[in-house]
Amino acid sequence: MLRLGIIGAGGIASTVLSALSAELPAPLRSLDLLVRPGREVEGEALLAGAGGLAAERRVHAALEPFLAQAPDLVLECAGHGAVRAYAEAVLRAGRDLVVVSVGALADPALHDRLRAAAREGGARLVLPAGAIGGIDVLAAARASGLEEVSYIGRKPPRAWAGTRAEGLLDLGGLTEPATFFEGSARDAARDYPQNANVAATVALAGAGFDATRVRLVADPGIARNQHELVVRSAAVNFTIRLEGRPSAANPKTSLGAGYSVAREVLNRVAPVVL
């Protein structure tokens, strides 16, 4: 079984471990967690809750001892800063990396460095679908020629707290939906990094960061995050809307993102892959 490494000890990492505990056919060979210095206690608590998921479990506060455990697969579950800090070294070390904070790749220089590091290390940079659906169809339709790709993200006002939306709207006083951002996926990922990973995933699967249009909405009439993808192409036209439950640990994050990451792990060990 796999030697698994996880960067981060927050809500997404917790969801991943919970899903793997329920679905893996056999325990992991080892499980290593990389956390920021000072977060070791949280990491130990997360591993303690993982039960019998792995025979060997360790928490690290530095990258070098983490990579020294030779994980077969590393999951980034810690945000854009973690991608900037660790992703290049992980890939160059030859470790496949699943990045959930896809919005970090809106920085073209970082994106180029990670592609180069993956080639140099003989590793793969894996971008899961996260909270959105239809990514397989979008990626397939790209070869036929894309005419329109747009993404609309709707979340309850409290999910936009701590973002630029607070300076644009009275989030606590909204009585009807309010659009506070319209622009490219690149600008959305830059300005709303904790909320626009879906827009970045759509962009990378389809028309690119600058041609993918994004609208972000604070909606007091909904209790859950809503993601809508509209695609027009020479091969297929489709519209898909998903209503995701927000993570209990962080309402800015859709719960489905953690399960999407877990699926990447399960596909590494499953006899049939979907």
N, C-alpha and C positions, 0 to 999 in steps of 0.2 A: 504494500500500500504506500501511499504518498508520504513524503516528508513535506509538510505544509508550513508555510510562513505567512503570518498576517501582520500588516502594518496598521496599528491603531487598536484601541480598546474601547471604542464607543458603541453607539447603537447599531451601526451596520455590521461591525465585527460580531456583536452579540447575536444578531439575527442569523448571520452566516453559521456560527457555531451551533446554534439551536437547530437549524435546518440540517446540518451535517450529522448531528447526533441522532436525528430521527431517520435519515435516509441512507447514510453510508452502509454498505453491506458488511464492512469489517472496519476495525479501528485504524486510524492513521498510524503510520510508523512513528512519526514525531510531529509535534505542534510547537512552533516557536512564535512568540509575539514580540514585535518591536514597538516600543512606546517612547514617548518623550521622557527625558530625565524628570523625575518627580512623579511620574504616573505609574510607577512599578506596582503600587498597591492595587490600583484599579486593574492592572493587567493580571496580577495574581488572582484577584477575585473572579475575573472573567474566565480564566483557565480552571479555577476550582469548580465553577458552575458547569464546565464542559464534561464532567463525569468521566466516563471511560472512553472518551473520543480518541485519546492517544496514550500510548504507553509512556512516552517521554514528552514532558511539557515544560517549557522554559520561557521566562520573560527576560528581554534584553532592553537596555536603554541606549545602546549604541549599535550602529550598523555592522561593524566588523564582526563582532561575535555572533550576531544574527546570521550573517551570510556564511560564517564558518560552519554552521550546522548543515550546509548544503541542501537547502530546501529544493524540492523538485518544482514547486509552484509557489509564488508569492502573491498575496492578495493585498492591494492597497485599499484600505478602508478608513483613511484618516484625513482626507481633504486635499485641496490644491497644494498647500504648502508641503505636504508629504511627497507629492509627485515631484515637485521641484527639488526637494532635498535628497530623495532616495532613488527615484526611478532609474536614472541614468546608470548609477552604480550597480543596481540589481541586474539590469539587462546586460551590462558589460561583463558581469560575473557569470553570464550564461544561464541565468534563472528566468524562466518564463514569468511574466508579470501581468496580473489582471488589474486594470485601473478602473475604479469606480468613479473617481473624480475626473471624468472625461473633459470637463470644461477647462481644465488646465491646459489642454492641447490647443486652445484658442490662441495661445502664444506660439507663433510660427517658429520662433527660434528654438523653443523647448521641444516642440513637436519634431523638428528636424534632428535635434540632438538625440532624442529617444529612438528615432528610427535608425540613426547611425549606430547607437549603442547596441540595439538589438541585432543589427547585422554583424557588428564586431564580435559580440558575445555568442552568436549563434542561437539567440533566444527569440521569443515571440512576445510582442506587446499585444495583449488581448483586451478588447473593449467590449464589455457586456452590454446587453440592451438596457439594463437598469430598469427604470420605472416605465419605459415606453414599450409599446408593441409595434409590430409591422416592420421592424428593422430588416428582417430577412427579405421581405417583398421589396422594400425600398432599395436595398443594396443590389438586388437582382435587376430591378427596373432601371438602375443607373446606366447600365450598358446600352439600353434601348434609346436613351435620351430623355432627360428630365425637363419638363416644362414648368412645373411649379412644385416647390416644397415649402410648406409653412407649418409652424408649430405654435399652438396656443396653450399657455400654461395658466391654469386657474387654481388659486389656493385661498383658503380662508385668510382674512387679514392678519391674524396672529402669526401665520406662517411666514409673513414678510417682515416681521419685526427684526430689527438689527440690520436691515438692508437699506439701500438708497431709497426704497419706497417710503420709508418713514419720513423723509424730508419732502416728499412729493404729495403725500396723502395723509389725512387724519385717519389712520388705520382703525382706531378705536371708535370713531364716529361714523363710519361708512354705513349707509342704509341701502346701497345698490352697488352693483359691480362697477369697478373703476379700473380702466386700463392705465398703467403708469409707464409702460415701456413698449415701444414698437421700433424694430430695427433689425439688424442682422444678428445671426447666431453668434458671431464673433463678439459683437458689442454686448450681447446678453450674457455670454459666458464671462466676459471681463467685468461687467458692472454688477452681476448677481451670481457670483461664483458658487454660493451655497445652494442656489435654487435653479441654476440653468444647466446642469449636467445633461439633462435630457435634450435640450436644444443642441448641445455640442455633439451628442451621440447621433442625432438626426443629421446634423451637418456632415459629419465624417462618413456616414453611411450613404449620403446622397449627394446634394449639390454643392457641398463645401460651406465653409463658415460665412463667406460674404454673400452668397446667393440664397442662403436659407433665411426665410423671413420668420421673425419671432414676435409674438405679442404676449405680454405678461399682465395678468389681471388679479386684483384683490377682490374677492367676491364674498360678501357677508352672508349670502344665501346658501352657501355650501359648507359642509362639515369636513369634506375630504378633498385631497388634491385631485385635480382633473387635468389630463393630458390629451390634447387633440392634435392629430397629425393629418395633414391634407397633402396628397400627392397626385400630380398629373404627369403622365409620361406617355411615350409612344407605345409602351407595352401594357400598362395597366393604370387605371385611376382608382384611388381609394381614399376613404376617410375613416379614421379610427379614433375612438374616444375611450379612454380608460379612466376609471375612478379608483384611485389608490388610497389605501389607509395610510395616514402619516405614521412615522415611527414614534413610538411612545417616548423614546429618548430624545428625539429632535424633530419637532413638527415641520421643519424645513425639508426633511428627507422622507421620501416615500418608502414605506415598508418593503415594497416589492423590489427595491434596489438590492437589498441584502439577499433576497431569495434568488435574484438573477446571478449574483456572484457565486452563491452556493451551487447553482446549476453548472457553472463552469467547472467547479471542482468535481461534481458528480459525473460530468461527461468525461473526465479523465480516467475514471475507473469503471464506467458502465460498459457492458458488452454491446449495447445498442445505444447510439447517440442520436438525439433529436435536437 
